[in-house]
Amino acid sequence: MHVPTLSFDLGEEIDMLRESVAQFAAAHIAPLAAEADATNHFPNPLWRRLGEQGLLGMTVEEEYGGSGMGYLAHVVAMEEISRASGG
């Protein structure tokens, strides 16, 4: 008997994004997380780095300067950033 199941595979592009953002967050956000949480201040230089990684315009269409990856990609990226600094 075959029981149909739901697939929670988000696709190769999202998997690559998750890995890339996790590596970025571990290298650049996690080391600053305790201080950022204590001071309630996100370091300004990280905004530029997030932009360079393409993480600030994920839901913006390419014709307007974003990456056009959509809300699922945005949520996955935020999930990985939150793993590094949940504050």
Beta strands, then each sheet from edge to edge (+ up, - down):
end
